[in-house]
Amino acid sequence: MKNPYQIVKRPLLTEKSDRLRETDNQYCFEVAVGANKLEVKAAIESLFEVKVSSVRIQNRIGKAKRMGRFTGKRADWKKAIVTLKEGEVIELFEGV
């Protein structure tokens, strides 16, 4: 198994993720591109000491961008939406 710090890169703090956290007890994270649901679940449970109910994963495709006549592409990344069991909370997000 990989190191949990290599699987979970950073929390995503957006208006939509804030609404999900308040209403459905769901938290959003950017995770490693090669991570699967089981690895994400184990990483979140070990890092934050909470019980995870379910994990949903989205592959986000990087946009093609131009700088003058040169074209490039933003990096592809993976987003995980983690649902915690009833009564569980991640203290990192409280007060944000």
C-alpha positions as CSV (number, residue, x, y, z in Angstrom):
1,M,0.0,0.0,0.0
2,K,1.2,3.5,-0.8
3,N,1.8,6.2,1.8
4,P,-1.4,8.1,2.6
5,Y,0.3,11.4,2.1
6,Q,1.1,10.3,-1.5
7,I,-2.6,9.4,-2.2
8,V,-4.3,12.5,-0.7
9,K,-2.7,15.6,-2.2
10,R,-4.9,18.4,-0.8
11,P,-8.4,19.3,0.3
12,L,-10.6,21.1,-2.2
13,L,-12.2,24.2,-0.7
14,T,-14.9,25.5,-3.1
15,E,-18.4,26.7,-2.7
16,K,-19.8,23.4,-4.0
17,S,-17.6,21.3,-1.6
18,D,-18.6,23.6,1.3
19,R,-22.3,23.0,0.5
20,L,-21.7,19.2,0.3
21,R,-19.9,19.3,3.7
22,E,-22.7,21.2,5.4
23,T,-25.7,19.2,4.0
24,D,-24.4,15.7,3.2
25,N,-21.3,15.2,5.4
26,Q,-19.2,14.9,2.2
27,Y,-15.6,16.1,1.8
28,C,-13.7,16.7,-1.4
29,F,-10.0,16.0,-2.0
30,E,-7.5,16.1,-4.8
31,V,-6.0,12.6,-5.0
32,A,-3.2,10.9,-6.9
33,V,-4.1,10.0,-10.5
34,G,-3.3,6.3,-10.0
35,A,-5.3,5.9,-6.7
36,N,-8.5,3.8,-6.6
37,K,-11.5,4.0,-4.2
38,L,-10.1,1.5,-1.7
39,E,-6.8,3.3,-1.4
40,V,-8.5,6.6,-1.0
41,K,-10.8,5.2,1.7
42,A,-7.9,3.7,3.6
43,A,-5.8,6.9,3.3
44,I,-8.6,9.2,4.6
45,E,-9.4,6.8,7.5
46,S,-5.7,6.7,8.6
47,L,-5.0,10.4,8.1
48,F,-8.1,11.9,9.8
49,E,-9.1,8.9,12.1
50,V,-12.7,8.9,10.8
51,K,-15.0,6.2,9.3
52,V,-15.7,6.5,5.6
53,S,-19.1,5.4,4.3
54,S,-18.4,5.7,0.5
55,V,-16.0,7.2,-2.0
56,R,-16.8,8.7,-5.4
57,I,-14.0,9.5,-7.9
58,Q,-13.9,11.8,-10.8
59,N,-11.2,12.0,-13.5
60,R,-10.7,15.6,-14.4
61,I,-9.2,16.2,-17.8
62,G,-6.8,19.2,-18.2
63,K,-7.8,21.9,-20.6
64,A,-5.9,22.8,-23.7
65,K,-4.4,26.3,-23.4
66,R,-2.6,28.7,-25.7
67,M,0.2,31.2,-25.0
68,G,0.5,33.1,-28.2
69,R,1.3,30.7,-31.0
70,F,2.2,27.9,-28.6
71,T,-0.3,25.4,-27.3
72,G,-0.1,23.4,-24.1
73,K,-2.3,21.4,-21.8
74,R,-3.0,21.7,-18.1
75,A,-2.4,18.5,-16.1
76,D,-5.0,15.8,-15.7
77,W,-6.1,15.3,-12.0
78,K,-8.4,13.2,-9.9
79,K,-11.0,14.3,-7.5
80,A,-12.5,12.2,-4.7
81,I,-15.7,13.0,-2.9
82,V,-15.7,11.1,0.5
83,T,-18.9,10.5,2.5
84,L,-18.3,10.0,6.2
85,K,-20.5,7.9,8.5
86,E,-23.1,9.6,10.6
87,G,-21.6,11.7,13.5
88,E,-18.1,11.7,12.0
89,V,-16.4,15.1,11.2
90,I,-13.0,16.1,9.9
91,E,-11.6,18.9,12.1
92,L,-9.4,20.3,9.3
93,F,-12.5,21.8,7.6
94,E,-14.3,23.2,10.6
95,G,-14.2,27.0,10.8
96,V,-13.3,27.4,7.1
